Amino acid sequence: MSATQISSLDLAAEMIAIDGAALTESDIAQLERLMLDYSTVALCGSVQPWGRKLRDWAREQNTTGTARLIGSGELVNPATAALANGTSGHGYELDDTHEASNSHPGAVVISAALAAAAATGATGRDVLAAIAAGYEAMTRIGRASTSPEVTERGFHATCLFGPFGAATAAGKLKGLDTEGLTRAWGLALSMAGGAQQFAHEPQGTMVKRMHAGIPAMHGVLAADLAGLGITAPVQPLEGPLGFYHLYSKHPQPELLKRAPGAPLQIHEVSFKPYSCCRKFHSLIDCLEIVTDGFSLDIGRIEKIDAYSPGNAIKKHAIRRPDSVMAAQYSMPYIVAASLAEGPQNYGAFEAEFHQDSRILSLIDKTEAHHDPKLDAHLPDNMASGVVLHLADGSERKAEVIEALGAPGNPFSYDGVLEKARGLAAMIDPAIDIGAIAAAVKQLPKAANISALAGLLVVPSYDLPAVTAAE
């Protein structure tokens, strides 16, 4: 191992050293934004068909415990809650994103942390520190794997890197020491996975919703088993048959190190204003520019040339999606729905719009192109360009490097709150967003998470409702 690399044990020691007292005001403010965003995004996912199916599964386990299912509010054991809530958190393509690792850490890490905290009675500040460490581990491990190559091979980054972040958050709350956390990662190594075959099968996409729930559950289990003394490798990352050997052709283990004075990775996370694959948020921002804020008459559009990095083409080309997930993953559909319905009509990805003549016409006018110069911005930014060809022969062009919600083009706390209120209005207007926001603000001083957890319910959860159809 070179002087520029660190071992799994060294990295685990760093994660154990992150404690509540060391969190800065800036860290706390960012964690509050992440927690508020997660809370309402998970509530939204809980009422979708996949969220309800996981609730039904959780009930069938007949478990007892202190961890709550987001949405229904029922009490189950931590592993069950982590699977169900992680699925809900990733359940409508609105959860936070870490571009450099191509992953969605919040739905994984926060789900695991809340589940473990309910069992351990941890203070709010300790939970925040565990979440910060979970983001740190998941994203640094993912970044060092050279994540664009990993995803190009067909792995889904969130599911693959997630068990390490979830085990970190849960392990800290269970009181694991450095060696214990490293062994939890050794267990997580045998639980990591996540294939992207769903991207090629429009009706096989519901599993993708679980790609945050599965690693959240595995991380909780890994921390539990490590706490019981179950032995596992202590070189899970760098070992000769460890994570990087198995999953990465060109790992960059030096990226596991945190540069002196560098902020925590929670500050490198993007918030999602639009309910679709993050790779195309900058494309939506381009469309906003060339249509003067989506005010352009779409009847004037003759052709749309969309320019993306190479990793945004192959798995995102379904032109007639017939499931919500396929629509949210399809670049042509995303372009067409954004132009026809506006980018913040979250319902435009649901089944009732899949045969909309305006959307289909715009899909047929959309062509995807690989722009090699945009590759240079990966993995930190998923840049896009667009050329709109109008019926009068004129063209409108735009290029966006850093999408709305990214660290360099951020959402304020008020922006996250506005998104939360919009989601609540869509799910159930009786959800008290003000109370949830207040409970999040109180976490640094809270004796436990029970006040917040008790608010993450949908009052109409068991009433007949219209939801997205998969």
C-alpha positions as CSV (number, residue, x, y, z in Angstrom):
1,M,0.0,0.0,0.0
2,S,1.5,3.4,-1.0
3,A,1.8,6.4,1.2
4,T,-1.1,8.0,-0.6
5,Q,-3.5,5.2,0.3
6,I,-5.2,4.3,3.5
7,S,-6.4,0.9,4.7
8,S,-10.0,-0.1,5.6
9,L,-9.0,0.1,9.3
10,D,-7.6,3.6,8.8
11,L,-10.8,4.7,7.1
12,A,-13.0,3.1,9.8
13,A,-11.0,5.0,12.5
14,E,-11.8,8.2,10.7
15,M,-15.5,7.4,10.6
16,I,-15.6,6.5,14.3
17,A,-13.9,9.8,15.1
18,I,-16.7,11.8,13.5
19,D,-18.8,12.8,16.5
20,G,-21.6,15.2,17.2
21,A,-19.4,17.7,19.1
22,A,-17.2,18.1,16.0
23,L,-20.0,19.0,13.6
24,T,-19.8,22.7,12.6
25,E,-22.7,25.0,12.2
26,S,-22.4,24.6,8.4
27,D,-22.5,20.8,8.9
28,I,-25.6,21.0,11.0
29,A,-27.3,23.3,8.5
30,Q,-26.6,20.9,5.7
31,L,-27.7,17.9,7.7
32,E,-31.0,19.7,8.5
33,R,-31.6,20.2,4.7
34,L,-30.8,16.6,4.0
35,M,-33.0,15.3,6.8
36,L,-36.0,17.5,5.7
37,D,-35.6,16.5,2.1
38,Y,-35.4,12.8,3.0
39,S,-38.4,13.0,5.3
40,T,-40.8,14.3,2.6
41,V,-39.3,12.3,-0.2
42,A,-39.7,9.1,1.8
43,L,-43.3,10.0,2.6
44,C,-43.9,10.4,-1.1
45,G,-42.4,7.0,-1.8
46,S,-44.3,5.3,1.0
47,V,-47.7,5.8,-0.8
48,Q,-46.5,4.5,-4.2
49,P,-47.2,0.9,-5.1
50,W,-43.7,-0.3,-4.2
51,G,-43.8,1.5,-0.9
52,R,-47.1,-0.1,0.0
53,K,-45.9,-3.6,-1.1
54,L,-42.9,-3.2,1.3
55,R,-45.3,-2.2,4.0
56,D,-47.4,-5.3,3.4
57,W,-44.2,-7.4,3.5
58,A,-43.1,-5.8,6.7
59,R,-46.5,-6.6,8.3
60,E,-46.2,-10.3,7.2
61,Q,-42.9,-10.6,9.1
62,N,-44.8,-10.2,12.4
63,T,-41.8,-8.5,13.9
64,T,-41.7,-6.3,17.0
65,G,-39.5,-3.3,17.5
66,T,-39.2,0.4,18.0
67,A,-38.4,1.5,14.4
68,R,-41.2,3.1,12.5
69,L,-42.3,2.5,8.9
70,I,-42.5,5.9,7.2
71,G,-45.9,6.5,5.9
72,S,-48.0,4.0,7.9
73,G,-46.2,4.7,11.2
74,E,-46.2,1.0,12.3
75,L,-43.5,-0.3,14.6
76,V,-41.1,-3.1,13.3
77,N,-37.5,-4.2,13.9
78,P,-34.6,-2.1,12.5
79,A,-33.7,-4.3,9.5
80,T,-37.3,-4.4,8.4
81,A,-37.7,-0.7,8.7
82,A,-34.4,0.0,6.9
83,L,-35.6,-2.1,3.9
84,A,-39.0,-0.5,3.7
85,N,-38.0,3.1,4.4
86,G,-35.0,2.9,2.1
87,T,-37.3,1.8,-0.6
88,S,-39.7,4.6,0.1
89,G,-36.8,7.1,0.2
90,H,-35.6,6.1,-3.2
91,G,-39.2,5.5,-4.4
92,Y,-39.9,8.4,-6.7
93,E,-36.6,9.6,-8.1
94,L,-36.5,12.7,-5.8
95,D,-33.7,11.7,-3.3
96,D,-30.4,13.4,-3.0
97,T,-27.4,12.6,-5.2
98,H,-23.7,12.5,-4.8
99,E,-22.4,13.0,-8.4
100,A,-18.8,12.0,-7.8
101,S,-19.9,8.5,-6.7
102,N,-23.0,8.4,-9.0
103,S,-25.0,7.4,-5.9
104,H,-28.0,8.4,-3.7
105,P,-26.7,8.3,-0.2
106,G,-29.5,9.8,1.8
107,A,-32.2,7.1,1.2
108,V,-29.6,4.5,2.3
109,V,-27.8,6.1,5.1
110,I,-30.6,8.0,6.8
111,S,-32.9,5.0,6.6
112,A,-30.3,2.9,8.4
113,A,-29.5,5.6,10.9
114,L,-33.2,6.1,11.9
115,A,-33.7,2.4,12.2
116,A,-30.6,1.9,14.4
117,A,-31.4,5.0,16.5
118,A,-34.9,3.8,17.3
119,A,-33.3,0.6,18.7
120,T,-30.5,2.3,20.6
121,G,-32.2,5.5,21.8
122,A,-29.4,7.6,20.4
123,T,-29.5,11.4,20.8
124,G,-30.4,13.6,17.8
125,R,-26.8,14.9,17.6
126,D,-25.4,11.4,17.7
127,V,-27.7,10.5,14.8
128,L,-26.6,13.5,12.8
129,A,-23.0,12.5,13.3
130,A,-23.7,8.9,12.3
131,I,-25.5,10.2,9.2
132,A,-22.5,12.4,8.3
133,A,-20.1,9.5,8.7
134,G,-22.4,7.2,6.7
135,Y,-22.4,9.7,3.8
136,E,-18.6,10.0,4.1
137,A,-18.0,6.3,3.9
138,M,-20.4,5.5,1.1
139,T,-19.3,8.4,-1.1
140,R,-15.6,8.1,-0.6
141,I,-15.7,4.3,-1.2
142,G,-17.8,4.9,-4.3
143,R,-15.6,7.8,-5.6
144,A,-12.4,5.7,-5.1
145,S,-14.0,2.9,-7.1
146,T,-14.0,5.1,-10.2
147,S,-17.8,5.0,-10.1
148,P,-18.5,5.9,-13.8
149,E,-16.6,2.7,-14.8
150,V,-18.5,0.7,-12.2
151,T,-21.9,1.9,-13.5
152,E,-20.8,1.4,-17.1
153,R,-20.3,-2.3,-16.3
154,G,-23.9,-2.5,-15.2
155,F,-23.8,-2.1,-11.4
156,H,-26.1,0.4,-9.7
157,A,-23.9,2.6,-7.5
158,T,-26.5,3.2,-4.8
159,C,-27.0,-0.5,-4.1
160,L,-23.4,-1.4,-4.5
161,F,-21.8,1.3,-2.3
162,G,-24.7,1.6,0.0
163,P,-24.1,-1.3,2.5
164,F,-20.8,0.4,3.6
165,G,-22.5,3.7,4.3
166,A,-25.5,2.1,6.1
167,A,-23.2,-0.1,8.2
168,T,-21.2,3.0,9.2
169,A,-24.2,4.9,10.4
170,A,-25.8,1.9,12.1
171,G,-22.4,0.7,13.5
172,K,-21.6,4.1,15.1
173,L,-25.0,4.2,16.8
174,K,-24.5,0.6,18.1
175,G,-21.2,1.6,19.6
176,L,-18.8,-0.3,17.3
177,D,-15.2,0.5,17.6
178,T,-12.8,0.8,14.7
179,E,-12.2,-2.9,14.3
180,G,-15.9,-3.6,14.8
181,L,-16.8,-1.2,12.0
182,T,-14.2,-2.7,9.7
183,R,-15.6,-6.1,10.3
184,A,-19.1,-4.8,9.6
185,W,-17.7,-3.6,6.2
186,G,-16.3,-7.1,5.8
187,L,-19.8,-8.5,6.2
188,A,-21.1,-5.8,3.9
189,L,-18.7,-6.9,1.3
190,S,-20.6,-10.1,0.9
191,M,-23.9,-8.3,0.7
192,A,-23.0,-5.7,-1.9
193,G,-24.6,-5.8,-5.4
194,G,-27.2,-4.2,-7.5
195,A,-27.6,-4.7,-11.3
196,Q,-29.0,-2.2,-13.7
197,Q,-30.9,-4.7,-15.9
198,F,-34.0,-2.8,-15.0
199,A,-32.9,0.0,-17.3
200,H,-33.6,-2.3,-20.3
201,E,-36.9,-3.8,-19.1
202,P,-39.7,-1.3,-18.8
203,Q,-41.9,-3.7,-16.8
204,G,-39.0,-4.9,-14.6
205,T,-38.2,-1.7,-12.9
206,M,-39.8,-1.9,-9.4
207,V,-36.7,-3.5,-8.0
208,K,-34.8,-0.3,-8.7
209,R,-36.9,1.4,-6.0
210,M,-35.4,-1.2,-3.6
211,H,-31.8,-0.3,-4.5
212,A,-31.7,2.0,-1.4
213,G,-33.7,-0.3,0.9
214,I,-31.6,-3.4,0.2
215,P,-28.3,-1.8,1.2
216,A,-29.9,0.0,4.1
217,M,-31.1,-3.3,5.5
218,H,-27.8,-5.0,4.8
219,G,-25.9,-2.2,6.6
220,V,-28.1,-2.6,9.7
221,L,-27.6,-6.4,9.6
222,A,-23.9,-6.1,9.1
223,A,-23.6,-3.7,12.1
224,D,-25.8,-6.1,14.2
225,L,-23.7,-9.1,13.3
226,A,-20.4,-7.4,13.9
227,G,-21.7,-6.3,17.3
228,L,-22.3,-9.9,18.1
229,G,-18.7,-10.8,17.3
230,I,-19.3,-12.4,13.9
231,T,-15.9,-12.3,12.2
232,A,-15.3,-11.0,8.7
233,P,-12.4,-9.6,6.7
234,V,-10.6,-6.5,7.9
235,Q,-9.4,-5.7,4.4
236,P,-12.8,-5.5,2.7
237,L,-11.7,-2.7,0.4
238,E,-8.1,-3.2,-0.4
239,G,-7.7,-7.0,0.0
240,P,-6.7,-9.2,-2.9
241,L,-10.3,-10.4,-3.3
242,G,-11.8,-7.3,-1.8
243,F,-14.2,-4.7,-3.1
244,Y,-12.0,-2.9,-5.5
245,H,-10.6,-6.0,-7.0
246,L,-14.1,-7.4,-7.6
247,Y,-15.9,-4.3,-8.8
248,S,-13.4,-1.7,-10.2
249,K,-11.1,-2.0,-13.1
250,H,-9.2,1.2,-12.3
251,P,-9.7,2.0,-8.6
252,Q,-8.3,5.2,-7.2
253,P,-7.8,4.2,-3.5
254,E,-6.0,7.5,-2.8
255,L,-9.4,9.1,-3.0
256,L,-10.4,7.4,0.2
257,K,-8.2,10.0,2.0
258,R,-9.8,13.3,3.1
259,A,-7.7,16.2,2.1
260,P,-6.6,18.4,5.1
261,G,-9.3,20.9,5.9
262,A,-11.7,19.5,3.3
263,P,-15.4,19.7,4.1
264,L,-17.4,16.5,4.8
265,Q,-19.0,14.9,1.8
266,I,-22.4,15.9,2.9
267,H,-21.5,19.3,1.3
268,E,-20.9,17.6,-2.0
269,V,-24.5,16.3,-2.3
270,S,-27.1,17.6,-4.7
271,F,-30.8,18.0,-4.1
272,K,-33.3,17.0,-6.8
273,P,-35.9,19.5,-7.9
274,Y,-37.2,17.2,-10.6
275,S,-38.5,13.6,-10.2
276,C,-36.3,11.8,-12.7
277,C,-32.8,10.5,-13.2
278,R,-30.3,13.1,-11.9
279,K,-28.2,12.7,-15.1
280,F,-30.8,14.8,-17.0
281,H,-31.5,17.6,-14.5
282,S,-29.0,19.8,-16.3
283,L,-30.8,19.0,-19.6
284,I,-34.0,20.2,-18.0
285,D,-32.3,23.4,-16.9
286,C,-31.1,23.8,-20.6
287,L,-34.7,23.4,-21.7
288,E,-35.8,26.1,-19.3
289,I,-33.3,28.5,-20.8
290,V,-34.2,27.8,-24.5
291,T,-38.0,27.9,-23.9
292,D,-37.9,31.1,-21.8
293,G,-39.0,29.4,-18.6
294,F,-41.1,26.8,-20.5
295,S,-43.3,29.5,-21.9
296,L,-42.5,28.6,-25.6
297,D,-45.4,27.2,-27.6
298,I,-44.3,23.5,-28.1
299,G,-46.1,23.5,-31.4
300,R,-43.2,25.6,-32.8
301,I,-40.7,22.9,-32.1
302,E,-39.5,20.9,-35.1
303,K,-36.5,19.0,-33.6
304,I,-34.7,18.7,-30.3
305,D,-31.0,17.7,-30.2
306,A,-29.9,16.7,-26.7
307,Y,-26.2,16.5,-25.9
308,S,-24.9,14.4,-23.0
309,P,-21.9,12.6,-21.7
310,G,-21.4,9.1,-22.9
311,N,-22.8,7.5,-19.7
312,A,-26.1,9.2,-20.2
313,I,-27.0,7.6,-23.5
314,K,-27.1,3.8,-23.6
315,K,-29.3,2.9,-20.6
316,H,-31.7,5.8,-21.0
317,A,-33.1,5.5,-24.5
318,I,-36.5,3.9,-24.1
319,R,-38.8,5.9,-26.4
320,R,-42.1,4.3,-25.4
321,P,-41.8,3.7,-21.6
322,D,-44.8,1.9,-20.1
323,S,-43.9,2.1,-16.4
324,V,-43.2,5.1,-14.1
325,M,-39.6,4.0,-13.5
326,A,-38.9,3.6,-17.2
327,A,-40.3,7.1,-17.9
328,Q,-38.2,8.6,-15.1
329,Y,-35.1,6.9,-16.6
330,S,-35.8,7.7,-20.3
331,M,-34.1,10.8,-21.6
332,P,-36.5,11.3,-24.6
333,Y,-39.5,11.0,-22.2
334,I,-37.9,13.4,-19.7
335,V,-37.4,16.0,-22.4
336,A,-40.9,15.6,-23.8
337,A,-42.7,15.6,-20.4
338,S,-40.7,18.6,-19.2
339,L,-41.7,20.6,-22.3
340,A,-45.3,19.5,-22.3
341,E,-46.1,19.5,-18.6
342,G,-43.4,21.6,-17.0
343,P,-40.5,20.0,-15.0
344,Q,-42.1,20.1,-11.6
345,N,-45.3,18.3,-12.5
346,Y,-44.1,15.1,-10.7
347,G,-47.2,13.3,-11.9
348,A,-46.2,13.6,-15.6
349,F,-44.2,10.3,-15.3
350,E,-47.3,8.3,-14.3
351,A,-49.1,5.9,-16.6
352,E,-51.9,8.3,-17.6
353,F,-49.3,10.4,-19.5
354,H,-47.5,7.6,-21.3
355,Q,-49.8,7.8,-24.4
356,D,-50.2,11.6,-24.3
357,S,-50.0,12.7,-28.0
358,R,-48.1,15.8,-27.2
359,I,-45.4,13.9,-25.2
360,L,-45.2,11.2,-27.9
361,S,-44.8,13.8,-30.6
362,L,-42.0,15.5,-28.7
363,I,-40.3,12.1,-28.0
364,D,-40.2,11.5,-31.8
365,K,-38.6,14.9,-32.3
366,T,-35.8,14.2,-29.8
367,E,-32.4,12.8,-30.7
368,A,-29.6,12.0,-28.2
369,H,-26.0,12.8,-29.0
370,H,-22.8,12.0,-27.2
371,D,-20.8,15.2,-26.7
372,P,-17.3,14.1,-25.7
373,K,-16.4,17.5,-24.3
374,L,-19.1,17.0,-21.6
375,D,-17.3,13.9,-20.5
376,A,-14.6,16.1,-19.0
377,H,-17.0,17.3,-16.3
378,L,-17.6,13.8,-15.0
379,P,-18.0,12.5,-12.4
380,D,-18.5,15.7,-10.4
381,N,-21.0,17.3,-12.8
382,M,-23.5,15.7,-15.2
383,A,-23.5,18.4,-17.8
384,S,-25.9,18.7,-20.8
385,G,-26.5,20.8,-23.9
386,V,-29.5,21.3,-26.1
387,V,-30.3,22.7,-29.5
388,L,-34.0,23.5,-30.1
389,H,-34.9,23.7,-33.8
390,L,-38.0,25.8,-34.4
391,A,-40.5,25.8,-37.4
392,D,-39.3,29.3,-38.5
393,G,-35.8,27.9,-39.1
394,S,-34.3,29.5,-36.0
395,E,-32.3,27.6,-33.3
396,R,-32.0,28.1,-29.6
397,K,-29.0,26.7,-27.8
398,A,-28.0,26.2,-24.1
399,E,-25.4,24.3,-22.1
400,V,-25.5,23.7,-18.4
401,I,-22.6,22.3,-16.5
402,E,-23.9,22.3,-12.9
403,A,-27.6,21.6,-12.5
404,L,-30.0,23.3,-10.1
405,G,-29.6,21.8,-6.6
406,A,-25.9,21.0,-7.1
407,P,-23.3,22.3,-4.6
408,G,-22.3,25.1,-6.9
409,N,-26.0,25.9,-7.8
410,P,-27.6,25.1,-4.5
411,F,-31.0,24.8,-3.0
412,S,-31.4,27.0,0.1
413,Y,-33.2,25.7,3.2
414,D,-36.3,27.6,1.9
415,G,-35.9,25.8,-1.5
416,V,-35.9,22.4,0.3
417,L,-38.9,23.5,2.4
418,E,-40.8,24.6,-0.8
419,K,-40.2,21.2,-2.4
420,A,-41.4,19.5,0.8
421,R,-44.6,21.5,0.9
422,G,-45.2,20.7,-2.8
423,L,-44.8,17.0,-2.1
424,A,-47.0,17.1,0.9
425,A,-49.8,18.8,-1.1
426,M,-49.5,16.0,-3.7
427,I,-49.5,13.1,-1.1
428,D,-51.8,14.4,1.6
429,P,-52.4,18.0,2.6
430,A,-52.9,16.9,6.2
431,I,-49.1,16.2,6.5
432,D,-47.7,18.9,8.9
433,I,-44.6,20.0,7.1
434,G,-44.1,22.8,9.6
435,A,-44.0,20.4,12.5
436,I,-41.6,18.1,10.6
437,A,-39.3,21.0,9.8
438,A,-39.4,22.1,13.4
439,A,-38.5,18.6,14.6
440,V,-35.6,18.4,12.2
441,K,-34.4,21.8,13.6
442,Q,-34.5,20.4,17.1
443,L,-32.5,17.3,16.3
444,P,-29.1,18.7,17.5
445,K,-30.7,19.2,21.0
446,A,-33.1,16.2,21.0
447,A,-32.7,13.4,23.5
448,N,-33.8,10.9,20.7
449,I,-35.5,10.8,17.3
450,S,-39.0,9.9,18.5
451,A,-40.6,13.3,17.9
452,L,-39.4,13.4,14.3
453,A,-40.2,9.7,13.6
454,G,-43.7,10.1,15.0
455,L,-44.4,12.8,12.4
456,L,-43.4,10.9,9.4
457,V,-46.8,9.5,8.7
458,V,-49.4,10.0,6.0
459,P,-52.8,10.5,7.8
460,S,-54.7,9.1,4.8
461,Y,-52.3,6.2,4.3
462,D,-54.9,3.5,4.6
463,L,-57.7,5.3,2.8
464,P,-58.3,4.7,-0.9
465,A,-55.9,6.8,-2.9
466,V,-54.7,7.3,-6.5
467,T,-51.0,6.6,-6.8
468,A,-48.5,6.0,-9.6
469,A,-49.1,2.7,-11.4
470,E,-46.0,0.5,-12.2
